[in-house]
Amino acid sequence: MTNPPADTSTFAFGAYRTLEERRAQGKAAREALPRKAQGVYEPSPHRPDPIALLEEQEQTRVPALLPLRHERMGVSAFTFYRGTAIIMASDLGAQPSSGLQVQLCGDAHLSNFGLFAAPDRVPVFDVNDFDETNPGPFEWDVKRLATSFVLAARDNGFPKDVVADAALASARQYRTSMAEYAAMKEIDIWYDRVDATVMESWAQRAGGKTGEKAVRRTVAKAQARTAWTAVAKLTKVVDGHRVFVDEPPLLMRVPEDSMARAMMFGALPGYLESLAPDRQDLLERYEVIDVGHKVVGVGSVGLLAWVLLLQGRDADDILTLQLKQAQHSVLEPYTAASTYAQMGERVVEGQRLMQAASDSFLGWVTGQLDREYYVRQLRDMKWSPDPSRFQPVGLGTYAELCGHALARAHARTGDAVAISAYLGRATAFDEAIRTFSLAYAEQVTSDYAAFTAAVASGRLEGGGASTDAEQFHAILRNPLQAHEAATAHSTS
């Protein structure tokens, strides 16, 4: 039996610090790394070959899907950036940092923000991709976000001042929002979220009634993207039974007598165990009636992404879940190894920390061949903007919205008081991030040219998606054979 502490007048659950101590930490970080230094980007003299980093990352992916990955990344410098978080992690890891830790998204570009339904069915705006999440210096997410605005704006042919202003706006709003969170009660930060009402007030401030109407249209679009819109697009009824359509390689139905289907069903009880008891009880009322594989995203292409079709009380009670393969975060070599042994759990717990409200069915599972997955609903009022449709007038407002959402996520997981003390009230940090993002965008443009040259030379396989359906169905029929092929690819 342990003795009680000598002083029983107070008790702290963790390493409690006073406001003065927290502010002092932020100011000390500013002394160690001045805000102006955040604007410096100098490639390390030992910078790895960016194409070699991609090749290394792709060794564990389905080889037959790599041409499709390269095709999607090759559309523009921005789409290349979307697929190359591993390169920027390497570059940021070689730079000095503030040392002020938060739970990082790890891939905080503008297309990884958007609307989705909170459990109370209210659409909220937040970060929505966590494949690379891991603790690290707060400014890494800010820099990746600001650079994404530079690249997207350049792809759209916007004037130089619009490009630079969008990057500045995201950083400025991050700083001012963090100052607001630093003045809030911890519990109020935890409950804060950006819902439709908040979005409308932002849009009205920027664009008056026109902006407010645009937000309402966007929210309406998100609300219309229910599970049934996915069902209508991805499934069909055959002999009275609803099944996934078969459109290789983007969507493939897993045959009922396949090894992959049997292996999937064998793993699903492990997913239930990752859920709270009330969610377990709800899902036990559903039956899995079909299984498919759906290619998603840009950088994620080549990872396995299974889809499950579930039916409840009748044929009108349908739920669609996605099991997406999770691997180690690209941040880990430059921050610290994940505290989670299972990478799906790493993604899920990072998401729960950063988001104001998360998917009710968010969980994880380890499948056959020790592949690790996280699980979520395939579509539940999810919406993200199409960067090619941005207009200069709205770009800055969207940059501010993303900056605010990122600050809220970091305030939940890091020390808002210390970070705000580091950022200060002046514009030094904002201007430094603008300078960095413009410089790093040039690095991305150079890497993109090297990437397109590697595809053209055959070093990276191009040509887009194969139309050989048999090749992809072989993967579904015999995952062991596919696993052996991927292993052979990684050692060749």
N, C-alpha and C positions, 0 to 999 in steps of 0.2 A: 504494500500500500504506500503510495507516494504522499509526502507531506504537502499540505496546502501552502501557497505562496505566503511569505511573511506579510506583504501588503495586500489586503483584500478590499481596498477602497475603490479600485477600478479594475476593469477587465477589458482587454482588447482581443478580438478574434484573430487579428493579424498584426502586421507591423504598423501600428497606428502612429501617425505623425501629425504634428500641429500644422496649421496653415503657414506659419512662419518657416518651419522646416521645409515644407514643400516648395514654397517660393524660393527659398535659398538654394534648393537643388536646381531649379530652373535657371537661376542667375549664374550658378556655378557652371552649368552646362554651357551657357552663353560665353563665359570666359574661356572655357576649354575649346569651344568651336563657335566663333563669332557668327552671327547671322549672315553677314556678307559672304562668309566662306561657303555657305550653302549654295551660292551661285556658281561655284567653280566646278567645272568638269574637265578633268584631264585623264585621258585613257592611261591605264597602267602600262608601264613599259613591258610588263609580263602579261598583257591582256591576251586571253585565249582566243584562238581562231573561232569566231562566232559560228561558222558552219560546222566546225568540229563539235561544239557544244550541242548543236541540234542533232547531229549524227549520234552522239552519245545518248541523248535523251530518247531518241527514236528506237534504240536497240530493244526496248521492252514493249514496243507497240506492234500491232498487227501489221506485218509488212505490206499486205495487199491494200491497206488503206492509206499508206504514206503518200502515194501520188495525189490522192484527194486532199490530204493535208497541205501539201506543197501548192496545189492549185489554189486553195482558199487563201493561203498566206501570200501568194504571189499577186493578188489583185492590186494592191497598193502598198505604200510604206506603212500606212496605218494598219491594214490587215496583217502585214508581216509583224508589226509591233504586238498585235494581239496574240500572236502565236509564239512570242519570244520572251516571255517573262524570265526564262532561264538566263538569257544574255544580260538583261538589265540587272538581275540579281547579282551576277558576277561583277558587273561594273560598279554597282553601289557598294558591294562588299569590299571593294578595293579603295573606297573613299573614306575619309574620316566621318564619324557620325556624332550626333548629339548625345547618344547614350540614354536618351529618354525613351523607355520601352513602352510599347502598346502591343495589342494583338493586331498584327498587320493582315490586311487582305492578301497582299503579296502580288496582286494583279489588278490594281485599282485604276484601270483605264475607264474611259467614259462609257463604254458599252457594257461594263459590269455594274452599272447602276440602273435602277428601274423600279417599276411598280410591281407589286404582287399582293395577294390577299393575306392579311393577318388572320389569326384564328377566329377573331370576332367578325370576319368577312369584310372588314374595312380595307380598301386599297391603301397601301403605304409605299412610300418611296425610300429606297435604302440601297446599300451595297448588296449585290445578289450573286456573287461568285466567290467561292472560298477554297478552290482547289489547292491554292498555294499558301493558305493561311499559316502563320507561325509568329511568335513574338519577335519583335525587332524594333529598330529606331523609327519613331513616328514619321520622320521626314521622307522615308523611302516611299510610302504610299502617296504622299503629297507630290513628290517629284514624278512618280509614274502617272498620276492623274493629270498634272499640268502638261506633261509632254504629250499625252494622248490628245489634248485639245490642240496643241500646235500641229501635230501630224494630221489630224482630221480636218482642221481648218485649211492647211496647205493643200490637202487632197482636193478640197472643194474650191481651190483657187481664190481664197479670200485675200484681201489686202494685208500687207505686213502688220499694220497697226491692229487690225482685227485679230490676227493670229496671236500677237503678243498680249493683247488685252484679255483674251480668253484665258491664257495661262495665268496672267496676273489676277484675274477675277477669282479663279478657283483657290489660289493661295490666300488672297485677301479675305475671302469669306471664311476659309478654314481658320484663319487667325482671329477674326472678329467673333465667330461662333464659339471658338475655344475659350475666348475671354468670357462669353456669356455662360458657358458651362462651368468655368472656374468659379463663378459667383453663385452657382446653384447648389442646392442640397443634393447629396449623393443619390438619394432615392428619386428625386425629381429628374436627374439625368437618366436614371435607369428607365423611367416610364416615358420619357420624351420620345416622340416619333413625328415623322413628316407624313401627315395624311393629306387627303384631298383639300381640306380646308386650309392647311398651311401652304400647300402648293398654289392655291388660288390667290392667297394674299401676296405671295412672292410675284406671281405673274402679273397681278394687278399693279403692283408697285413698278414693275418694269415696262409693262405694255398696256396698262389700263384695262378697259373692258375687253379689248381684243385679246390680250394675254390671258385674261380670266376665262374667256370662252374657249381658248385653245386648250387650257388645262382641263376644262370640263369635257371636251371632246376626247382628250387623251385618256382620262379616267374612265369614260364610257367605253372606249376601246378595250381597256384592260378588263373591265367588268364583264365584257362580252366574251373574253377569252377564258371560258370555263372549261372544266374537264370534258364537257360534251363537244366543244369545238375540236379538241384533240381527238375525241372518239370519231367524230364525223370525218376528219381528215385522214386518220391513220388506220381506220378499221372498215370492215364490210361484213355483211351478214351472208353466211354460206350454209345452206341447208338448215336454216333456223338458228344458227349459232354465230355469234359475233367473233370475228378473228381479225388479227392484224393483216393489212394488205402486204403484198410481197413486191417490193420495188428495190432490188439490189442496186447499189450497195447502201443506199441511204436508209432504207427500212427493209428488214428481212424477217419474215415469220419463222420462228423456230419450229420445225416439224414435231408432231406429237410423239413420234417414236424415237426422237433423237437423244443422244447422250447429254447434250447441252441442257435440254429441258429437264431431264431427270436430275442432273446435277444442280440445276437452279432450284427445283422443288426441295431438294435435300438441304439446301442452305437456308431457306426462308425462315424456318423456326428460329435460327440465330438472329435474324433481323427483329423478330417480335421481342426478343429478350432485351434489345437495345431501347425499346420504347417504354414510356411510363405505363403503369397498369391500366389506366383508363383508355389509352390508345390501343393497347393490346386487346382489350375487350371489344372495342369498336371494330378492329380489323378482323377479329375472329368471326364476325358476322358476314364476311366476304369470302368468296371463292375465286381463286385464280383460274380464269378460263382460257387465257392464251398468253404466250410469251413471244417477244420479238427482240430484235437488236436494231437500234436507231443511232445513226451517226449524228453527233451534235457538235456545234461550236466550230472553232478554228484551231486553236492550239490543242484542243482535246481530241481531235481526230486521230484515230489509231488506238485510243484507249477503248476498252469495252464499255458499252452503255446499253444495258438490257432494259426492256420495257415490259411491264406486267399489266394485263387487263384483268380487272377484278369486277365481279358482279355481286350485288347485295341481294335485296329482297326479290328483285325481278329484273327484267331486261332493261328497265329504265334507270336502274340504280347502278351506275358504272363509275369506277374509280381507276385511274391510270397512274402507276408508280414507275419511277425510273431508278435503276441501280447503275450508278456510274463508278467506274473503276477509279480508285484513289491510289496515288503513289506518294513518295516522299516529296515534301515541298521543295521547290527550287531555292528557297531561302536558307534551308538548313545548313548547307556548307559554310554560310557566311554569318549565321546567327548562333544557333545551337540546335542540337538534335531535338526532335519533337519529344515532348514528355509522354506522348501516346504511342504505344507499341503498334496499334492498329491505325492505319492511315485514314480509313473512313471515319473513325472516331475523331481523329485530329480535325478533319474538315467539319464535322458536325458540331463539335464543341467550340471551334473557332467561330462558326456561324452563329451559334447561340449567344456567344459573348458579344459579337459585334452588332447583330441585328436587334432592332427594337422589338420585333415579333418574328418568329420563325415558323416554318411549315409544321403543321401538327404531326405529320408522318415522317419527320426527319429522323433518320436512324442509320445504323451501319451493320455490315455483315461481312464475314469472311467466307468466300466461296471455295469451290474445289480448286486445286492447284495453288492454294494459298493466296489467291487473288482477293484483294480487299476492295470493298465498295462502300459508298454512302448512298442512302435511299431518300427520295423526296417525291413529291407529286410532280408529274410531268408538266402539267400546266394548270395554274390556278390564279387567274387574273394577272398573268405575267406579261409585262410590256417593257421593252427597252427601245430607245430611239434609233432610227436609221441615220447614222452620221452623214450619209450622202445627201440627206434632205434638210440638213441644218441651213438656216439663213443667218447672216451676220447679226441681225437684230436679236435673235433668240439665243445665239451661242453663248454670250456672256451670262445670261440669266441661268442657262442650264449649267454652266461652269460653277456659278455661285451655289446652285442647288446641290451639286455633287460635292463641292467643298464643305458645305454645311453638313451633309449626311456623313461625310468622312470624319469630320470633327466630332460629331455625336458618337460615332462608333468608337473612335479613339478615346473619347472622354469616358465611355463606359469601361474600357479595358485598361486604360493607362491613368496617369495622374494629370487631370485637366489643369490643376493649379500650377504644377511645375512646368507643364508644356506652355501654358499661357505666359508664365513669368519669363520663359525663354523667348517666346515670340515677341513680347512687349507690345506697346501701343503704336509705335511708329511703323513705317512701311518697309523697313529694311529686309525683313524676311520675305515679304511678297515680291519685292523686286529681285531678290536673290533667286527665288524659285523661277521667276520669269526668265532670268538670265540662264539658269541651268537648263530649263526646258528647251530653250532655243538652241543651246549648244548640244544638248543630248539628241535633239531631233536630227541634227546634222550627222551624228554618229549612227542613228538608226537608218537614215537615208543611205549612208555608206554601206552599212551592213546589208540593207535591202538589195543594193546593187550587187554585192558579193553573193547573196542568196540567189538572185535571178541568174547570175552567171553560173553558179553551181548547178542549177536545174538545166540550163542550156547545155552545159558541158557533159551532163549525165552523172556528175558526182552525186547529186540528189535526183531521185527518180521523179520525173514529171509526167505530163500527159493527162493528168486528171484522173477521174474515177474509172476503173475498169468496168466494162459492161459484161464481163464474164460472170454470169449469175452462179454458174456451177462452182466457181472458185470460192465464192463467199458462202454458198450453202454447205460446202465441205467443212468450213470453219464451224458452222452450227451443228453439223451432224457429229463431228468428232473433235471436241475442244482439245483433247490430248494431242491429236495430230497437229492442230494449230499451235499449241503450246510448244511442241517440238520444233515447228517451223520458225517460230519467233525466237526460240533459243538458238537455233542454227544461224538465224540472221544476226543475232547479237554477237556471235562469236566469229563471224566471217570477216 
